[in-house]
Amino acid sequence: MAKLNVFSALIVCALVLALPGVSLAQPAGPVVARTAYTDEAAFLSDLAALGITPVHEGFEDDAAWGTVRSTISGGTHTAPNIISLGVTWTANNALSQVTTGPGPALTGVWGFFTLPHGDYTAGIPDGWITAGDFVAAGGWVRTNTPPAGIELIIDGDTANPIDFDGNNVLNGPHRFFGVIDPDGFNTVEFRETESSGDDWKYIFADDFTFGFVACEANPDVTGDGSIDILDIQAIASDWFQPATCPIDQNGDGVIDIIDIQIVCAAAFS
């Protein structure tokens, strides 16, 4: 994107600050403890109550996922990790890698899984890890080896997994599993629970929703001690892209006119 000159920055700020009806305040939400969900509607409702904009991952974006498309006709294509929409995806063991295929899809064409499905020799069942600055993570998981089970492990705490009070059985079709923690977390592992001996279980997923830790407004985006044209340039370079702090001034998960307004208001205050 072409860089703005000083005159252009003044014009941009004059225009955006003149826009009516745009609130720069974060909506207030209830303070809740870590909560597990098997109902996506309840998950989304509580996320909205926290004032967090959900970010959806459906694995359809070829710019992010195009190198890991696995099909019968096209062969298997995997990667150690994929970064998409501010989330890093990896397998839950060193042997496996991430991929997508049409079989796991709930909506669209592609769904997510890892290959191989866990590490037999190390006794690590099928699963994957998502990493980011989260307050919420959830997705639809299915199996082709029923009955299987699912648990979520937050920030590597294997001693205290989220097991949904036993309501974690997969009998084939997709089921939703998610967690919200307003205190935030950095990783969540989706791990299969019923594999044993030679009875290995496979899990697949699609249609994830993430909520990210809200940013506090910090108009000095570049961190150089001044609020100026460089900060506006930094925001403009990520225009309408998913983002995390410090670019995302109001913590709604996307770079847009509100973020420019916040920086301009600070620059000319």
C-alpha positions in Angstrom: 0.0 0.0 0.0 1.3 3.5 -0.9 2.5 5.5 2.1 0.5 8.6 3.1 2.3 11.9 3.2 1.7 14.5 5.9 -0.8 16.4 4.0 -2.8 13.3 3.2 -2.7 12.3 6.8 -4.2 15.6 7.8 -7.0 15.2 5.3 -7.6 11.6 6.4 -7.9 12.6 10.0 -10.1 15.5 9.3 -12.5 13.3 7.4 -12.6 10.4 9.9 -13.0 12.6 12.9 -15.9 14.3 11.2 -17.8 11.0 10.8 -20.9 10.9 13.0 -22.3 8.0 15.0 -19.1 6.0 15.6 -18.5 5.0 19.2 -14.9 4.4 20.3 -15.8 2.8 23.5 -15.6 -1.0 24.2 -19.0 -2.4 25.1 -19.0 -3.6 28.8 -19.6 -7.2 29.4 -20.2 -9.5 32.4 -17.2 -10.9 34.3 -17.4 -14.6 34.1 -15.2 -17.5 35.0 -13.8 -20.0 32.5 -16.8 -21.7 30.9 -17.1 -24.7 28.6 -19.7 -25.0 25.9 -21.3 -27.7 23.7 -24.0 -25.2 22.4 -22.6 -22.8 19.8 -25.5 -20.4 20.2 -24.8 -20.0 23.9 -21.1 -19.6 23.2 -21.7 -16.8 20.7 -24.2 -15.1 23.0 -21.8 -15.0 25.9 -18.9 -13.9 23.6 -21.1 -11.0 22.4 -22.0 -10.1 26.0 -18.2 -9.6 26.7 -18.1 -7.2 23.8 -15.8 -9.4 21.8 -16.2 -9.7 18.0 -16.0 -13.3 16.9 -13.5 -14.3 14.2 -14.6 -17.3 12.1 -12.2 -19.9 10.5 -13.7 -22.1 7.9 -10.5 -23.2 6.1 -11.7 -21.9 2.8 -9.1 -19.2 2.3 -6.6 -20.5 -0.2 -4.1 -17.7 0.6 -3.7 -19.3 4.1 -4.6 -22.9 3.5 -4.0 -23.6 -0.2 -0.7 -25.4 0.4 -2.3 -28.0 2.6 -5.2 -29.4 0.5 -5.3 -33.2 0.7 -7.6 -35.1 -1.6 -7.8 -38.6 -3.1 -7.0 -37.3 -6.6 -4.5 -34.7 -5.6 -2.6 -36.5 -2.9 -1.6 -35.5 0.6 -0.2 -32.0 1.4 0.7 -31.1 5.0 2.7 -28.5 6.8 4.2 -28.2 10.3 2.0 -25.2 11.0 -0.3 -22.7 9.3 -1.0 -19.2 10.5 -4.4 -17.8 9.6 -6.5 -14.9 11.1 -4.1 -14.4 14.0 -4.1 -18.1 15.0 -1.2 -20.6 14.6 -2.3 -24.2 14.0 -0.1 -27.2 14.8 -0.5 -30.8 15.6 -0.3 -31.9 19.2 2.8 -34.1 18.6 6.1 -33.8 16.8 5.2 -36.6 14.3 2.1 -35.1 12.8 1.4 -32.1 10.6 -1.7 -30.1 9.7 -3.8 -30.4 6.5 -7.3 -29.8 5.1 -9.6 -32.1 3.1 -13.2 -32.2 1.9 -14.3 -35.1 4.2 -14.2 -33.1 7.5 -16.2 -30.1 6.1 -19.3 -29.1 8.0 -19.9 -26.1 5.7 -18.0 -25.1 2.5 -15.5 -27.4 0.9 -12.7 -27.9 3.4 -12.3 -29.1 6.9 -9.2 -29.5 9.2 -7.3 -32.5 10.5 -3.8 -33.7 11.2 -1.7 -36.5 9.6 -0.8 -38.9 10.9 -3.7 -39.0 13.4 -1.6 -38.8 16.6 1.6 -40.5 17.5 1.0 -44.2 18.3 4.5 -44.9 19.6 4.5 -42.0 22.0 0.9 -42.8 23.1 -0.3 -39.3 22.1 -3.9 -39.5 20.7 -5.1 -37.5 17.7 -5.4 -33.7 18.2 -4.2 -30.3 17.4 -3.2 -27.0 19.1 -4.3 -23.5 18.3 -2.3 -20.6 19.6 -3.1 -16.9 19.8 -4.2 -14.2 22.3 -7.6 -15.7 23.1 -10.5 -15.2 25.4 -12.6 -17.8 23.4 -12.1 -20.7 21.1 -14.6 -23.3 19.8 -15.2 -25.5 16.8 -17.2 -28.3 15.4 -15.5 -31.7 15.7 -16.4 -35.1 14.2 -15.0 -38.7 14.1 -15.1 -41.5 11.6 -14.1 -44.0 14.3 -16.9 -43.8 16.8 -17.2 -43.7 19.7 -14.5 -41.1 20.2 -14.2 -38.3 22.8 -12.8 -34.8 23.1 -11.2 -32.7 25.7 -9.7 -29.2 25.7 -6.4 -28.5 27.3 -5.7 -24.8 28.1 -2.2 -23.5 28.1 -0.7 -27.0 28.4 -2.5 -27.8 31.7 -3.0 -31.5 31.1 -3.8 -32.0 34.8 -7.0 -30.0 34.4 -8.5 -30.7 31.0 -12.0 -29.5 30.1 -14.0 -32.7 29.6 -17.5 -31.0 29.4 -18.6 -33.0 32.5 -18.7 -36.2 30.4 -20.8 -34.7 27.6 -17.8 -35.1 25.3 -18.7 -38.2 23.2 -18.4 -38.2 19.4 -20.6 -40.8 17.7 -19.8 -39.6 14.2 -21.4 -36.2 13.2 -20.0 -32.8 14.1 -20.5 -31.5 17.6 -19.6 -28.1 18.9 -17.0 -27.8 21.7 -15.7 -24.4 23.0 -14.4 -22.4 25.9 -14.5 -18.8 27.0 -12.1 -17.4 29.7 -12.3 -13.6 30.1 -8.8 -13.8 31.8 -7.4 -15.0 28.5 -5.3 -17.9 27.4 -2.6 -18.5 24.7 -3.1 -22.1 23.6 -5.9 -24.6 23.4 -5.4 -28.3 22.5 -8.3 -30.3 21.1 -7.4 -33.8 22.1 -9.2 -37.1 21.5 -9.7 -39.1 24.7 -10.8 -42.7 23.8 -7.9 -44.1 21.8 -6.3 -47.2 23.4 -4.1 -50.1 22.3 -4.9 -50.8 18.6 -8.2 -49.0 18.8 -7.1 -45.7 17.6 -9.6 -42.9 17.1 -9.5 -40.1 14.5 -11.0 -36.6 14.8 -11.6 -33.9 12.3 -13.0 -30.4 12.5 -14.5 -27.3 10.8 -16.0 -23.9 11.5 -14.1 -22.5 14.4 -14.8 -19.3 16.2 -12.2 -17.3 18.1 -12.4 -14.3 20.4 -9.2 -12.4 20.9 -8.0 -10.4 24.0 -9.2 -6.9 23.6 -6.6 -4.3 23.0 -6.3 -1.2 25.0 -6.1 1.9 22.7 -2.4 2.7 22.2 -2.2 5.3 19.4 1.6 5.1 19.4 1.4 2.1 17.2 5.0 2.1 16.1 6.2 2.6 19.7 8.5 5.5 18.8 7.1 7.8 21.4 5.2 10.0 19.0 1.7 9.8 17.5 2.1 10.9 13.9 1.9 9.9 10.3 3.9 6.7 10.9 1.2 5.4 13.2 -1.6 6.1 10.6 0.6 4.4 7.9 1.0 1.3 10.2 -2.8 1.0 10.6 -3.5 1.7 6.9 -1.1 -1.1 5.8 -3.4 -3.7 7.6 -6.7 -2.2 6.3 -9.6 -4.6 6.8 -7.3 -7.4 7.9 -7.8 -9.4 11.0 -5.3 -8.1 13.6 -4.1 -8.1 17.1 -2.6 -5.5 19.4 -1.2 -2.9 18.9 -2.6 -2.3 15.5 -6.2 -3.1 16.5 -7.0 0.0 18.6 -10.4 -1.0 19.9 -9.9 -4.8 20.0 -12.7 -5.8 17.6 -10.5 -8.1 15.6 -10.3 -6.1 12.4 -8.6 -2.9 11.2 -11.0 -0.3 10.0 -12.0 3.4 10.3 -12.5 3.2 14.0 -8.8 2.4 14.5 -7.8 5.4 12.4 -10.2 7.6 14.3 -8.6 6.6 17.6 -5.1 7.5 16.4 -6.2 10.7 14.8 -8.1 11.8 17.9 -4.9 11.3 19.9 -2.7 12.9 17.4 -4.7 16.2 17.3 -5.8 16.3 20.9 
